[in-house]
Amino acid sequence: MAIAPQSRTTGRVAHVALWVLQVVLAGFFVMSALGKFTGAEPAKSTFEAIGWGDWFRHLTGVLEAAGAVGLVVPPLAGLAGLALVALTACAALTEWLVLGGPGVLPLSVLVLCAVIAWGRRDSTKRLWSLVSRR
C-alpha cells in the first residue's frame, strides 16, 4: 500500500503550495489596494480614464483589501479566491475595452485566484452549508 503515503505527501505539498500562493496574492492585493487608497499612479489615471471618479477607485481598493484578508482566513479562502476571480475579470475587461491594453496582468492574477478558488472549494462548500443550514 505505497499509494496512501504518496497521496498524503502530494496532498500536503498541494496544501502548502496553496498557502504560499494565497499569502503572495494577499500581499499583491494589499499593495494594489494601498495604491488605490493613496491615489498613486497608475491607479489614479486609470480610474480617471474609466470616468467613474474617486469613489469607484476607493470601492475597488476596499474590495481588494477585503479579498486579501479573506485569502488568509482559512474558512474564507475559497470564497475570497472566487470573489477575486470576478474582480480581476472586470479589471481585465476594463483594461482591454476601456484602456486598450492587453490585460495580461489581470488575466494572470485571475488564473492564480481561480487556482485558489478550486483548491479551497471544500472550505467554500462547508461555508455554504453553514450559511444555508444544510
C-alpha positions as CSV (number, residue, x, y, z in Angstrom):
1,M,0.0,0.0,0.0
2,A,2.5,2.6,-1.1
3,I,-0.2,4.7,-2.7
4,A,-1.5,6.1,0.6
5,P,1.7,7.7,1.8
6,Q,2.4,9.2,-1.6
7,S,-1.1,10.7,-1.9
8,R,-0.8,12.0,1.6
9,T,2.5,13.7,0.7
10,T,1.1,15.1,-2.5
11,G,-1.9,16.5,-0.6
12,R,0.4,18.1,1.9
13,V,2.6,19.6,-0.8
14,A,-0.6,21.0,-2.6
15,H,-1.9,22.4,0.7
16,V,1.4,24.2,1.4
17,A,1.7,25.4,-2.2
18,L,-1.9,26.9,-2.0
19,W,-1.0,28.6,1.3
20,V,2.1,30.2,-0.3
21,L,0.1,31.3,-3.3
22,Q,-2.6,32.7,-1.0
23,V,-0.1,34.7,1.0
24,V,1.7,36.0,-2.1
25,L,-1.6,37.1,-3.7
26,A,-2.8,38.6,-0.4
27,G,0.3,40.8,-0.4
28,F,-0.3,41.7,-4.1
29,F,-3.9,42.8,-3.4
30,V,-2.9,44.7,-0.3
31,M,-0.3,46.7,-2.3
32,S,-2.8,47.2,-5.1
33,A,-5.4,48.5,-2.6
34,L,-2.9,50.8,-1.0
35,G,-2.2,52.4,-4.4
36,K,-5.9,53.0,-4.9
37,F,-6.3,54.5,-1.4
38,T,-3.4,56.9,-1.8
39,G,-4.2,57.8,-5.4
40,A,-0.8,56.7,-6.6
41,E,-0.1,56.2,-10.3
42,P,-1.2,54.3,-12.4
43,A,-4.3,53.8,-10.3
44,K,-5.4,57.4,-10.3
45,S,-5.0,57.9,-14.0
46,T,-6.6,54.5,-14.8
47,F,-9.7,55.3,-12.8
48,E,-9.9,58.8,-14.3
49,A,-9.8,57.2,-17.8
50,I,-12.7,54.9,-16.7
51,G,-14.6,58.0,-15.8
52,W,-16.4,56.9,-12.6
53,G,-14.5,59.0,-10.2
54,D,-12.6,58.5,-7.0
55,W,-15.5,56.7,-5.3
56,F,-15.0,53.7,-7.7
57,R,-11.3,53.7,-7.1
58,H,-11.8,53.6,-3.3
59,L,-14.5,50.9,-3.7
60,T,-12.1,48.8,-5.7
61,G,-9.4,49.3,-3.1
62,V,-11.8,48.1,-0.3
63,L,-12.8,45.0,-2.3
64,E,-9.1,44.2,-2.9
65,A,-8.3,44.7,0.7
66,A,-11.2,42.5,1.8
67,G,-10.2,39.9,-0.7
68,A,-6.6,39.9,0.7
69,V,-7.9,39.4,4.2
70,G,-10.2,36.6,3.0
71,L,-7.3,34.8,1.3
72,V,-5.5,34.3,4.7
73,V,-8.6,33.3,6.7
74,P,-8.9,29.5,6.1
75,P,-12.7,29.2,6.0
76,L,-12.9,32.2,3.7
77,A,-10.0,31.5,1.3
78,G,-12.0,29.7,-1.4
79,L,-14.8,32.3,-1.4
80,A,-12.2,35.1,-1.5
81,G,-10.5,33.4,-4.4
82,L,-13.8,33.2,-6.2
83,A,-14.7,36.9,-5.5
84,L,-11.2,38.0,-6.7
85,V,-11.7,36.0,-9.9
86,A,-14.8,38.2,-10.6
87,L,-12.9,41.4,-9.6
88,T,-9.9,40.6,-11.8
89,A,-12.1,39.6,-14.7
90,C,-13.7,43.0,-14.5
91,A,-10.2,44.5,-14.3
92,A,-9.1,42.6,-17.4
93,L,-12.2,43.6,-19.4
94,T,-11.7,47.2,-18.4
95,E,-8.1,47.2,-19.4
96,W,-8.9,45.6,-22.7
97,L,-12.1,47.6,-23.6
98,V,-11.5,51.0,-22.0
99,L,-7.8,51.4,-21.8
100,G,-6.8,49.4,-24.9
101,G,-4.3,47.3,-23.2
102,P,-3.9,43.5,-23.4
103,G,-5.0,42.8,-19.8
104,V,-2.1,40.3,-19.3
105,L,-1.5,41.1,-15.6
106,P,-5.2,40.9,-14.5
107,L,-5.7,37.7,-16.5
108,S,-2.6,36.2,-14.9
109,V,-3.9,37.1,-11.4
110,L,-7.3,35.8,-12.4
111,V,-5.8,32.4,-13.2
112,L,-4.0,32.3,-9.8
113,C,-7.2,33.3,-8.0
114,A,-9.1,30.6,-9.8
115,V,-6.4,28.0,-8.7
116,I,-7.1,29.1,-5.1
117,A,-10.8,29.0,-5.5
118,W,-10.6,25.5,-7.0
119,G,-8.1,24.3,-4.4
120,R,-10.1,25.6,-1.5
121,R,-13.5,24.6,-2.9
122,D,-14.2,22.2,0.1
123,S,-13.9,25.1,2.5
124,T,-16.3,27.1,0.3
125,K,-18.8,24.1,0.4
126,R,-18.5,23.9,4.2
127,L,-19.1,27.7,4.5
128,W,-22.1,27.5,2.2
129,S,-23.6,24.6,4.2
130,L,-23.2,26.6,7.4
131,V,-24.8,29.7,5.9
132,S,-27.6,27.9,4.2
133,R,-28.1,25.5,7.2
134,R,-27.9,22.4,5.0
